Amino acid sequence: MDYYFLEFQYPKKGFISGGAEFHPELKINYSAIDYDLPVNTKVEVILVPSVKKMDVDFFHTTTFALLVSDDFKVILEGKSKSQFIPATVKYHNGSVVDKKYWVVHNLKKIDCLDYELSEYAGKKIVLESIKRPPRRIAKGFKKVILDSSKVNGSHVFILDYTYITNPIISSELYGELNRKGIKINATLVGDFQP
């Protein structure tokens, strides 16, 4: 099966992002939280000024929160055990965008990088750390190759032990998203340039 990285940049729109404010306020940086948040958590996102028309179904914030539209969420619910947190997304001028969005919190992380075939900085050090922990984080990628035997049928996940924050989706999920008209930008894993 092929896999695709979801991109944060769109061909005609550019980079889609914004700042996120969590309510109730978080005690630590969002990117460091690996547990479920309280059920009453809500998020407000203010898009960067360059976003004039928000009509995509996936983007992320400066805090690394991943957001999906309501339509995308419906598809993901059967394929991910992530927590979905309601988000109010606003343009820079304060007006609310037309679509409803959700933060996909605690997306599954899988250690499925093929460390031998992938090309990245400090490869020798990373390979040694796998044999003798503590594990080093792989970064500075030129080529990403997955060990599909470690994916275990997952349709959406993030690479563990790397600095790559882009989610990966299966070709099956990619096809379903396309058939349903979900607006994403995705790149085949082997063609991805982080």
C-alpha positions in Angstrom: 0.0 0.0 0.0 1.2 3.5 -0.7 1.2 6.3 1.8 1.0 10.1 1.5 2.1 13.0 3.7 -0.5 15.7 4.2 1.0 19.0 3.3 0.5 22.3 5.2 1.1 24.3 2.0 -1.4 24.5 -0.9 -0.3 25.1 -4.6 -2.5 28.3 -5.1 -3.1 29.3 -1.5 0.4 28.9 0.0 1.0 28.1 3.7 -2.2 27.8 5.8 -1.6 28.4 9.5 -2.6 30.5 12.4 -2.2 30.9 16.2 -4.2 28.7 18.6 -5.5 29.6 22.0 -6.8 26.8 24.2 -9.6 27.2 26.7 -9.1 26.4 29.5 -5.6 27.7 29.1 -2.9 25.0 28.9 -0.2 24.8 31.6 2.4 23.6 29.2 3.2 24.0 25.5 0.6 22.1 23.4 3.2 20.2 21.4 4.4 18.6 24.7 0.9 17.2 25.6 0.5 13.4 24.9 -2.6 12.8 26.9 -6.3 13.6 26.3 -7.4 17.1 27.2 -10.5 17.8 29.4 -13.8 17.2 27.5 -14.7 20.9 27.9 -11.6 22.1 26.0 -12.2 24.5 23.1 -9.8 26.1 20.7 -9.8 29.5 19.0 -7.6 29.9 15.9 -6.7 33.2 14.3 -5.4 32.6 10.7 -2.3 34.4 9.4 -3.2 37.6 7.4 -2.2 36.0 4.1 -5.2 33.6 4.3 -8.1 35.5 2.5 -10.4 32.5 1.7 -10.4 29.5 4.0 -11.8 26.6 2.1 -9.3 23.8 2.7 -10.1 20.8 4.9 -6.7 20.4 6.7 -4.1 22.8 8.2 -2.0 23.3 11.3 -1.2 26.0 13.7 2.0 27.5 15.1 1.5 25.4 18.2 1.5 22.3 15.9 -2.2 21.6 16.5 -3.6 19.8 13.5 -7.0 20.9 12.3 -9.6 19.2 10.0 -12.9 20.3 8.7 -16.2 18.7 9.9 -16.3 16.7 6.7 -12.8 15.4 7.2 -13.5 14.6 10.8 -16.5 12.4 9.9 -14.2 10.2 7.7 -11.4 10.1 10.3 -13.6 9.1 13.3 -13.7 5.5 12.0 -10.0 5.4 11.3 -8.4 7.2 14.2 -8.8 7.0 18.0 -7.7 10.7 18.3 -9.5 13.2 20.5 -11.4 15.8 18.4 -11.6 19.2 20.0 -14.0 21.9 18.7 -12.3 24.9 17.2 -13.5 28.3 16.2 -11.4 29.5 13.2 -11.3 33.2 12.4 -9.7 35.3 9.7 -7.1 37.8 10.9 -9.9 40.5 10.9 -11.9 38.5 13.5 -14.7 37.2 11.2 -15.4 33.5 11.6 -14.7 31.2 8.6 -17.6 29.3 6.9 -16.5 25.7 7.7 -16.5 24.1 11.2 -13.1 22.7 12.3 -11.7 20.4 14.9 -8.3 19.9 16.4 -7.1 16.3 15.9 -5.5 15.7 19.3 -3.1 12.8 20.0 -2.9 11.4 16.5 -1.3 8.0 16.7 2.5 8.0 16.4 4.2 5.0 14.8 7.9 4.1 14.7 7.8 2.8 11.1 10.6 4.7 9.3 12.9 2.4 7.4 16.1 3.7 9.1 18.4 1.9 6.8 16.9 3.0 3.4 15.8 6.5 4.4 18.3 9.4 3.9 18.7 11.8 6.8 21.3 13.7 8.8 23.3 11.8 11.5 22.2 8.4 10.2 25.0 6.5 11.8 24.2 8.1 15.2 20.5 7.4 14.9 21.1 3.7 13.9 23.5 3.2 16.9 20.9 4.8 19.3 18.3 2.2 18.1 20.6 -0.6 19.3 21.8 1.3 22.4 19.1 3.8 23.8 18.4 6.5 24.5 16.9 7.0 21.0 18.0 9.8 18.8 15.4 11.7 16.7 15.9 11.5 13.0 16.0 14.9 11.2 17.4 16.6 8.1 15.6 14.2 5.7 16.5 13.9 2.0 14.4 10.8 1.4 11.7 9.1 3.5 11.0 5.4 3.2 8.5 3.6 5.4 8.7 0.0 6.7 5.1 -0.8 5.9 5.3 -4.0 8.0 5.3 -1.7 11.1 2.3 0.4 10.0 -0.1 -2.5 11.0 -3.0 -1.3 8.9 -3.2 2.2 10.3 -4.8 4.7 7.9 -3.6 8.0 9.6 -0.5 8.5 11.8 2.6 10.6 12.5 6.1 9.2 12.3 7.6 8.6 15.7 11.2 9.5 16.5 11.4 12.1 13.8 11.0 15.9 13.6 8.4 15.5 10.8 5.1 16.8 12.0 3.1 16.1 8.8 0.5 13.3 9.2 0.7 10.3 6.9 -2.4 8.8 5.4 -2.9 5.5 3.6 -3.7 5.3 -0.1 -7.1 3.9 0.9 -7.9 7.0 3.0 -6.4 9.3 0.3 -8.8 7.8 -2.3 -11.8 8.2 0.0 -10.9 11.8 0.8 -10.6 12.5 -3.0 -13.9 10.8 -3.8 -15.7 12.9 -1.1 -14.2 16.1 -2.4 -12.1 16.8 0.7 -9.6 19.6 0.0 -6.2 18.5 1.0 -2.7 18.6 -0.5 -0.9 15.3 -0.2 2.5 14.0 -1.5 3.5 10.4 -2.0 5.9 9.5 0.9 8.8 8.7 -1.4 8.4 12.1 -3.1 8.1 14.2 0.1 10.6 16.9 0.7 10.4 18.1 4.3 
